[in-house]
Amino acid sequence: MPGQMILHAAAPLLPAALIAVGTQLGGPWIAAALAAMTLGAAILDRQLPAAPAAPPGAAVPSLRWTALPVAIAIAHFALLALVLRALAGHPGTGGAALGGLERAGLLLAMGLWAGQVANADAHELIHRPARGLHRLGAAIYVTLLFGHHCAAHMLVHHPLVGTPDDPATAPRGMSLYRYLPRAWIGGFRAGAAAQTRRLRKRHGAAWWRHHPYLVYVGGAAGCLAASGLAFGWHVLPWYLSLAGLAQSQLLMTDYVQHYGLVRPRGADGRLPPVGAGHSWNAPHRYSAAMLLNAPHHSRHHQSPGLPYGALGIADGAPRLPAPLPMMATLALWPRGWRRLMDRRVAAIRNAAATDGATASPR
C-alpha cells in the first residue's frame, strides 16, 4: 500500500513540478515535462507489472485517498496561473521571457497535463459525496472553460452510457473528428436539459436562479477576464488554446473508453444495469497511477462512488491493447484506429450473441 500511494503521488505531480520549473527556466525543463507525459509514461507502462484486479466490493477508506486529489487541485490552479503568465511573455526567474518554441512546448505540456491529470482529478472529486470536494472538482472544470461537463457527466453520461442518448458514447465507425463536436455540443445541451428538469421539480418557477450553468458559463467568463487583467489581454488566445487542448484530451479519453460498446434496451424498454462490458479498460500501472485509475473504467461505472484507490480491472471487462494515452493518440488516425479496434468490437458482438452478454456494438 505505501508503494502504491507513492506511485500515485509521483506520477501526476512529477510532470506538474517540471512544468512549473519550465515556466521559470524554460528550455530543457519544458522538454522534460513533455517527455514525462509522453515517452516516459509509455516506457514505465512497459516496465511496471500490470495493475491487479480488485475483488468485487473492495474499498479503501475515502479519507486516506483524499489528500492527493486535493493536492492535485491546488497544483492545477497554481500551475495554470504560472503557465498563463509565461505564455503571456512575462519573464521568469531566469530573467528572460520564453521564446516562441518554448511557449509552444509549454502550451502542449500543460494542455496534456490539464487534459489528462487535472481532468482525472476533477472527475474523481465531482464523484465525492462531500459538497466541498465536489465543488473543488467543478472549479477545475470551470478554469478549463468546461464547467458544463459536471452536469453532462453526472446526469447524462452515467445513467445513459452505452446508449444513443449519451453524447459521450461513440458508436462503432465514428471517427474522433466527428465525435468531438458531437460530444461537446451534445454534452452541453443534454447536461443543461437534465439539470433544468431537476431544478424545475425542486424549485418551480424559480429554477433558473439555481442553475449551475450560470456558474459554469459565468465562471469561464470570469476566468478569462481575470487572466486578461492579470497578464494582459493578449493572453486570451493562449488561454483559449490551452483550454481547447485540455478539453480535447478529456473528450478523446471518453471516445476511447466507450467506443463501440452499447447497452441495448430490453423488450420492456428499460436499460439493463451498467456492466463490466460497457467500458474499455487498460491495466497499465503507470498511466493508471497518473490518471487516478481512470483506465479502470468499468469498475468506476459499476460503482461510481468508489474512490480511485479502490478501482481495479473488473472481471470480464474489455481491455485496450495499449495504455489509454497511447490509444487516444492512435484515435487521431481514424483508419489505424478502426483497423485495430473494430475487430475487437466485433469479437464482443460475437461473444454477446453466444452468451447473451448485455454489451454489444452498434
Sequence and secondary structure as in RCSB ss.txt:
>XXXX:A:sequence
MPGQMILHAAAPLLPAALIAVGTQLGGPWIAAALAAMTLGAAILDRQLPAAPAAPPGAAVPSLRWTALPVAIAIA
HFALLALVLRALAGHPGTGGAALGGLERAGLLLAMGLWAGQVANADAHELIHRPARGLHRLGAAIYVTLLFGHHC
AAHMLVHHPLVGTPDDPATAPRGMSLYRYLPRAWIGGFRAGAAAQTRRLRKRHGAAWWRHHPYLVYVGGAAGCLA
ASGLAFGWHVLPWYLSLAGLAQSQLLMTDYVQHYGLVRPRGADGRLPPVGAGHSWNAPHRYSAAMLLNAPHHSRH
HQSPGLPYGALGIADGAPRLPAPLPMMATLALWPRGWRRLMDRRVAAIRNAAATDGATASPR
>XXXX:A:secstr
 HHHHHHHHHHHHHHHHHHHHHHHH THHHHHHHHHHTHHHHHHHHHS       TT    GGGGTHHHHHHHHH
HHHHHHHHHHHHTT   TTSS   HHHHHHHHHHHHHHIIIIIHHHHHHHHTSSSHHHHHHHHHHHHHTT TTHH
HIIIIIIHHHTTSTT TTS  TT  HHHHHHHHHHHHHHHHHHHHHHHHHHHHGGGGGGG THHHHHHHHHHHHH
HHHHHH GGGHHHHHHHHHHHHHHHHHHHHHHHTT B    TTS      GGGS B   HHHHHHTTTTT HHHH
HH TTS GGG    TT  B SS HHHHHHHTTSHHHHHHHHHHHHHHHHHHHHHH  S B  
